Amino acid sequence: MPRDAIDNHAFLAQGKLTMPVLAIGGDKSYEESLATEIKFVATDVTPLLIPDPGHWLMEEQPAETVAAIEQYIEKKQVVFHAAMESLSATAVDTSAQ
């Protein structure tokens, strides 16, 4: 078995990635198949399809690709901040008792 395969099996034995992962594909190339592949190693995968480009998203659709990444990050930040506020409120309620 090739060394990469051995390393990948050892990595997967530790469990899947739990961090958010954005899987971007162009509709003329990878489409959403990248997200399917990444789901083998990650639990929180968001597929994103950019219309018109092939394999080279940043060269073929740079504005659309950057905008999509920014929207994804903003959405994740909102979710993160809401979770942190909820945790903070819980901590305050617990300490008041």
N, C-alpha and C positions, 0 to 999 in steps of 0.2 A: 504494500500500500504506500502511495506517495506521502512524503512528510507533511504536506499541506493537509491531506485528508486526515492523517493521524492527529494533527494539531486541531483541526476543526471538530473532530469527534470529541476530543478532550474539552474543548471550549463549550460545546453544546451540552456536555454532561454536567456542567455547572449550572445550567438553566438558561433560559432565553433572556435577552436584554429586556429590561422593563422601562427604559427611557423612551420618550416619544421619538419616532422615526418618521420622516417625511420621505416617501418613495415617489419621485417625480419621473414621469415618462412622457415622451412625445407620441402623439397619436399616429405618426407615420413610422414609428420604430418600435420602441419597447412597450408602448401603451401602458396598461396597468399590470403587466406581468412582473415587473420589478417588485411591486408590493406583494405579490403572491410568493415570490422567492424570499423576500425579506421576512415574511411571516414565519418562515422556518426557524429564524433565529431571534425574533423580537415579538413582543406581545402587544405593543402599542404602535401599530403601523397605520399611517394615513396615506392612501394612494392619491396621487394628483396627476391628472392628464393635461398637458399643455397642448392646445390645438395647433396643428400645422407643422411643427418641426419634426425632423427625423431624430438622429442620434445626438446631435450637437445642440442641445437646448439653449445654452448661453450664447452661442454664435448665431443661431437662427431666430430665436425669440427672446432676446435678453430682457426686455422690459417686462414681458409677461411672466418670465421665470422669476425675476427679482420680486415682482409684485406678489406672486403666489407665495414665495418664501416669506416675505414680510407679513402677509396675512396669516400664514400658518403660525409664525412666531408670536404675533399679536394675540391670536386666539389662545395659544398655549399660555401666554403670560396672564391673560385674563383668568383662565382656569386656575393657574398657579396662585395668583393673588387671592382669588376667592377661597381657595383651600387654606391658604395661610391665615386669612381673616377668620375663617371658621375655627381653625386650630387655636388661634389667639383668643377668640371668644370662649371656647371651651376651657382654656387654661384659666381665664379670668373667672369664669363661673365656678370652677373647681376650687380655686384659691379663696373664693369668698365664703366657702362653706366651712 
